[in-house]
Amino acid sequence: MGIVERRERIKKRVKADILSKSKEIARKEGWASVSIRKIADLIEYSPPIVYEYFENKDKLLETIRQEGFAHLKNEFIKVAKIYHDPEKQ
């Protein structure tokens, strides 16, 4: 395993942690309470690290929104495969 692969894994994990903690804060306290500083504290990195992944809070929200719609799409596809009758879908 090379250094490049390890760095990529770390980057993916940090990004996933940022998204996860953002969602956690939003669930508990509401989206207005989500801040780059809170996220950084929870993932135990400095705020500039969070900004390396997301330009600002709006970009973070957009990524979360896209993930949500992708999840919904996958669920609709699963339902469509199980039930061929539109009424059951």
FIPA-845865 format. One record per residue: residue in three letters; x, y, z of N, C-alpha, C in turn. Coordinates in steps of 0.05 Angstrom, whole numbers, padded with zeros to 5 digits, always signed. Layout:
<nodes>
ALAXYZXYZXYZ...
</nodes>
This chain:
<nodes>
MET+00017-00023+00000+00000+00000+00000+00018+00025+00000GLY+00013+00042-00019+00030+00066-00022+00019+00090-00006ILE+00036+00110-00006+00029+00134+00008+00005+00148-00004VAL+00004+00148-00031-00018+00161-00045-00045+00148-00038GLU-00046+00122-00037-00070+00108-00030-00079+00114-00002ARG-00059+00115+00016-00065+00121+00044-00076+00149+00047ARG-00064+00168+00033-00074+00196+00035-00102+00198+00024GLU-00108+00184+00003-00135+00184-00009-00155+00173+00011ARG-00148+00151+00024-00166+00140+00045-00170+00159+00067ILE-00149+00173+00076-00152+00192+00098-00170+00215+00089LYS-00166+00225+00064-00183+00247+00054-00212+00239+00053LYS-00218+00215+00044-00245+00205+00042-00257+00203+00070ARG-00241+00193+00089-00251+00190+00116-00257+00217+00129VAL-00239+00236+00125-00243+00263+00137-00268+00276+00125LYS-00272+00274+00099-00295+00285+00086-00321+00272+00096ALA-00320+00246+00099-00343+00231+00110-00349+00240+00139ASP-00328+00244+00154-00331+00253+00182-00344+00281+00183ILE-00335+00298+00166-00346+00325+00164-00376+00324+00158LEU-00383+00308+00138-00411+00306+00131-00428+00293+00153SER-00417+00273+00165-00431+00259+00187-00435+00277+00211LYS-00415+00291+00219-00417+00309+00242-00436+00333+00236SER-00436+00342+00212-00454+00364+00204-00483+00355+00206LYS-00488+00331+00196-00515+00320+00198-00523+00316+00227GLU-00505+00307+00243-00510+00302+00272-00517+00328+00286ILE-00502+00349+00281-00508+00375+00293-00535+00385+00284ALA-00540+00383+00258-00565+00392+00247-00589+00377+00259ARG-00587+00351+00263-00608+00335+00274-00614+00344+00303LYS-00593+00348+00318-00596+00355+00347-00603+00384+00352GLU-00591+00402+00336-00594+00431+00343-00606+00448+00321GLY-00610+00436+00297-00620+00451+00275-00597+00461+00257TRP-00603+00466+00231-00583+00473+00212-00569+00499+00219ALA-00583+00518+00231-00571+00544+00238-00548+00541+00258SER-00549+00519+00273-00528+00514+00293-00502+00502+00281VAL-00504+00493+00257-00480+00480+00244-00461+00503+00237SER-00436+00499+00247-00415+00519+00240-00390+00503+00233ILE-00373+00516+00218-00348+00503+00210-00331+00498+00235ARG-00332+00517+00254-00316+00513+00279-00326+00489+00295LYS-00353+00486+00298-00364+00463+00313-00356+00437+00299ILE-00358+00437+00273-00351+00412+00258-00322+00406+00263ALA-00305+00426+00261-00276+00422+00265-00270+00411+00293ASP-00284+00422+00313-00280+00413+00340-00288+00383+00343LEU-00310+00376+00331-00320+00349+00333-00302+00328+00319ILE-00291+00336+00296-00274+00317+00282-00244+00320+00291GLU-00239+00338+00309-00213+00342+00321-00192+00351+00300TYR-00201+00370+00283-00183+00383+00264-00188+00413+00266SER-00171+00428+00254-00174+00457+00254-00194+00466+00232PRO-00207+00489+00236-00226+00498+00216-00214+00500+00187PRO-00189+00508+00184-00178+00509+00156-00179+00482+00142ILE-00177+00460+00157-00179+00433+00145-00207+00429+00134VAL-00228+00438+00148-00255+00435+00139-00258+00451+00113TYR-00246+00475+00112-00248+00492+00089-00233+00480+00065GLU-00215+00462+00069-00202+00448+00047-00222+00430+00032TYR-00242+00421+00047-00261+00403+00035-00286+00417+00025PHE-00294+00438+00040-00318+00453+00033-00312+00483+00035GLU-00317+00497+00013-00311+00526+00012-00325+00542+00034ASN-00350+00533+00040-00365+00547+00060-00389+00529+00069LYS-00405+00539+00087-00427+00524+00098-00448+00517+00076ASP-00452+00536+00057-00471+00531+00036-00462+00508+00018LYS-00436+00506+00012-00426+00483-00004-00429+00457+00011LEU-00426+00458+00037-00430+00434+00053-00459+00426+00052LEU-00477+00445+00055-00506+00439+00054-00513+00427+00026GLU-00502+00438+00005-00507+00428-00022-00499+00399-00025THR-00476+00392-00013-00466+00365-00015-00485+00346+00001ILE-00494+00355+00024-00512+00339+00040-00539+00335+00025ARG-00548+00357+00013-00573+00356-00003-00570+00336-00026GLN-00548+00337-00040-00543+00318-00063-00542+00289-00053GLU-00529+00285-00030-00529+00258-00019-00557+00248-00012GLY-00573+00266-00001-00601+00259+00006-00617+00251-00018PHE-00615+00267-00040-00630+00261-00064-00620+00235-00077ALA-00594+00230-00076-00583+00205-00087-00594+00182-00072HIS-00596+00184-00045-00607+00163-00028-00637+00158-00035LEU-00652+00180-00038-00680+00177-00046-00683+00163-00073LYS-00667+00171-00092-00668+00159-00118-00663+00129-00116ASN-00643+00121-00101-00637+00092-00098-00660+00078-00085GLU-00673+00090-00066-00696+00077-00053-00719+00074-00073PHE-00724+00095-00089-00746+00093-00109-00739+00071-00129ILE-00714+00068-00137-00707+00047-00156-00712+00020-00144LYS-00705+00016-00118-00710-00009-00104-00739-00016-00104VAL-00756+00004-00098-00785-00001-00096-00796-00008-00124ALA-00786+00006-00144-00795+00001-00172-00788-00028-00181LYS-00766-00038-00171-00758-00066-00178-00775-00086-00163ILE-00783-00080-00139-00799-00098-00124-00828-00099-00133TYR-00839-00075-00137-00867-00073-00145-00869-00061-00173HIS-00881-00077-00190-00884-00068-00218-00910-00053-00222ASP-00929-00057-00204-00955-00043-00205-00951-00014-00194PRO-00957+00006-00210-00954+00034-00201-00969+00041-00175GLU-00991+00028-00171-01006+00034-00146-00991+00024-00122LYS-00977+00001-00124-00962-00009-00102-00936+00006-00098GLN-00926+00017-00120-00901+00033-00117-00907+00058-00101
</nodes>
